[in-house]
């Protein structure tokens, strides 16, 4: 009974981890959108200053003012392995014995050759086929948590360190939740979430420009540019932003007004 309780807890924890993983991936994608638009805005004023300097002395400033802003998926947590160098059939000393036993148990129950001689319904047969493919992928990616999920879903009885797994899942959830929090505290996120709030966006741009030693004397120029930026139908982020603002929001991420 105690193990059954822990297994139910593990199922719930794995589901929570999958949700957090999905949320982080979506959050990261949105962050990259925000970062790209902020780079465009900052470089506009860098070019504006360059043109002004060029008109005065013919020596345009070439400093890249967004060099201090991360532009890639810097918060991405997972790094898929190269399939070409991963072989499920090879001996892997890093794979724990209980993982190998679980994998064999799943394949004994869900392998296509086993299903041919069974009298199960087409629906159940499809379920087992998917399980066997997922198990192969889980072993290839050394994803023992997904392998546990498959085993539990197929009602396979197997022994594994339940307390250790629960602790591991909790750590994974906390790690990804921390990354989401880090993204939401970034200046790129503040910029993106301020869509439609012209005054706040002007303050963000002004502060960043000042940080990069670029001063725009006329604040109206920044206001006009941001208004134009948000109205520009060629802006690659505009449709996505407007779509989210009309109610189709990623869960717990976008906070459009």
PyMOL commands that set and color helices and strands:
alter all, ss='L'
color gray80, all
select helices_A, chain A and resi 2-57+83-85+97-110+112-116+122-140+144-153+162-184+187-193+198-211+219-231+238-245
alter helices_A, ss='H'
color red, helices_A
deselect
rebuild
show_as cartoon
